[in-house]
Amino acid sequence: MKVKFFALLRDITGVKETTDFTGTTLVELLKELSAHYGKEMTRWLFTPTAPNQEKQIGKDVIILVNGRAIEHLAGLKTTLEEEDEVAIFPRLAGG
């Protein structure tokens, strides 16, 4: 699958996109990404939780699977296929 990074997340990863990761669900993929790219990526992707609690998406990130926001799919439980495209954006604020 293809994973695309935007804005600040490109600085963390050092790449615009990658096909080096897999996962049958979005949470599996995000865990792989956070393990590979480290603590800063983990802070973007996940809200801090206790070790035994289920992962929750970070409040400052937007994730699309094949152009659809995960809020309109199954959230972190969204199933992924090899041909899917996952785009990860930092939420931007302005005024």
Secondary structure, DSSP 8 states (H G I E B T S, - for coil): -EEEE-THHHHHHSSSEE-----SBHHHHHHHHHHHH-HHHHHHHEE---TTS--EE-TTEEEEETTEEGGGTTGGG-B--TT-EEEEEE-----
